[in-house]
Amino acid sequence: DYRKEQNFTSWLRNLSKERIDLLVVYQMHESELFPVEDKWARERPDTFRLIFENSRARIYSLVKS
């Protein structure tokens, strides 16, 4: 479980394996925080490009290497 272990590499491998091109992250249940996937995407602009953002949701495209 990549979330429990906070394992970015495993998560990115799963995205690639499933051929996911867009990542949607959003705040749930009136939370003030975005999930860890948002942190990972923001820290890696070489891998994720922010294409939409509002106060509750963000959409990233995966940068093809």
Secondary structure as UniProt FT lines:
FT   HELIX           2..5
FT   HELIX           8..17
FT   TURN            18..19
FT   STRAND          22..26
FT   TURN            29..30
FT   HELIX           36..43
FT   TURN            45..47
FT   STRAND          48..53
FT   STRAND          57..62
//
